């Protein structure tokens, strides 16, 4: 049951229901909860620990790994874009120097 008027949405993660107060779109909060639930289920399947805290820590580490990989990939592509922009700028500078001023 969701009380969207109060900004509360109830999600289920790893068999437990949690009321989440947020100004974010409820469907987005549900999507985040599904993602965390999948990570928790995966961690539980791959670990012999029956402790939900241990499982949550493993899931959090996996989520942090996802985040870092995404951030690093974005950083690498951003560096490529900057490098390409500088190359284009150099080509434009050479073209201007060969053709003279644009006035």
Steps between C-alpha positions, in 0.01 A plus 500: 500500500643832394411836651618709208328815631742497795795406283514150651533192285530150645750273330605143561866408519623154590163398643455809718272796438638850547311829491714750309432872522620668183420778258626279217261343252345192668573279200866602519513413872342163421761444227780577746348262752478223238867557416602476865280193546667328203844583639397363841361179346817455292725558801297249704526237226877543468577512871473236768409762759141482620535836675301774324749767615785308336287465185421873505870585528582274203216656300621850592851411383360372171296818456808711581693301239226570242515869588880523478511316167233731360677809634836384362348423159340844494830661601687312226247599235506858627879503458458371146250771420728769642794363306294493177378856561859617542597324176215672316599833652857449374370424149285814505794708628721368217228570244463857627875557498528375138201698368561811703256701710126454448414874465 
